[in-house]
Amino acid sequence: MHSIGNLVWIDANNNGLVDGGEMGIPGVEVVLHIVTQSGCVAVDTQNTDGAGKYLFDTLIAGDYIVEITAYNFAMSLPLEKYASSTGGGSDLTSLRQEVCMKMQMSPVDPDDDTGQ
């Protein structure tokens, strides 16, 4: 079995790395999607723990996308007044759909034996 986990944190210097003093954000909704032949399918949803961590475990092998939903950025929710470390402002739902479509159109062969 496989697992995917990480941390949602305040990236004070916007470098995409967890530096000393940067704190995790609790209560952030994180959705796990599996990429299938027909698109992305949400398979689990969790909230980050008190330290901003999340973990999806006992997963079957496959291609996954982890999404921090736009819902989290609404008023009175954990990410209100924050933006993605990438400076984003992009529509997360559209971005997820775009990634899923690209993965369907050009699937990656994990055991690529072409020697390239």
N, C-alpha and C positions, 0 to 999 in steps of 0.2 A: 504494500500500500504506500501511497505517497501523501505528502502534505505541502501546504502553501501557507506561509504566515509572514507577518512583518509588523511594522509599526507605523502609526499615523502620528506625526509630531509637528511641532512648531519649528519650521526651518527658518530661523531668525535671519540668517545670512543668505538665504535663497541659493544654496549650493547643492542641494539634493542629497546631502550627507548629514547623518546625525552627529552633531558636534557637541562637545561638553556644554552642559547647561541648557540644551534644547530639550524641552519636555514633551512627552507623549500626550495625546489628546484622548480622554475617555469618552465613551458614548457615541462614537462615530459609526454610522451604519456602513458596512462593507458587504458587497454582494459578489459571490463567486459564480462565474459563467463557464460552462464547458462549450467548446467549439465543436459542433457536429456538422454533418454533411448539409443539413438544412439551415444552419445558422447558429447563433449563440443561444444557449438555454441557461437561465438562472437555476443553479442547483442548491444554493445555500445562502443564507444571510446571517450575519453576526454583527454585534456591536463591539467596538474595541473595549478592552478592560480598563481598569483604573489607571494603568500605566500607558494606555494607547496601543496595546498589542492585540493582535488577532491571530487565529490559527484555524485553518480548515484542514482536518486530517482524515485519514482513511479514504483517500481519493483513489479512484482507478487511474491508470495511466491515460494521458490525453493532453490536449491543449486547453489551457484555461486563461481566463481574463479576470482580474480582480478589479472591481469598480467601487469607487467611493462616489455614491450617488449625489446628484445635485440637491436632493432633499436636505442633506446635511448642512447646506449653506444658507438655508432659510432663517428667518428671524427667530431668535431664541434657541437655535440648535447649535451643536458643538462647533461648527466651522463658520458660523456667522462672522463676517468681516475678514475672513481669510481667503486666500487664493492658492491655487496649486503652485508648487515650487517652480514649475516651468513658466510661471507668469501667466499661464493659460487664459482663463476667461472664456475658454471654448465650451461649446455645448457638449457635455459629457455623454449624453445619450447618443447624439449623432456620431461622436468619436468612437464609441463602443460599436455602433452599427457599422461604421466604416471599417474598423479593424476586423470585425467578423466577416464582412463581405470580402475583404482582401485575402483573409486566410482561406476562405472557401475557393476563391479563384486561383490561388497559387499555393496549394498545400505543400507543406514541408515534409520531406521523406526523412524520418528520424534515423533510418539506417541506410542513408545514402551510400550506395556502394559503387558510385560512378568514378570514384577516385579523384574527384575535383573538389 
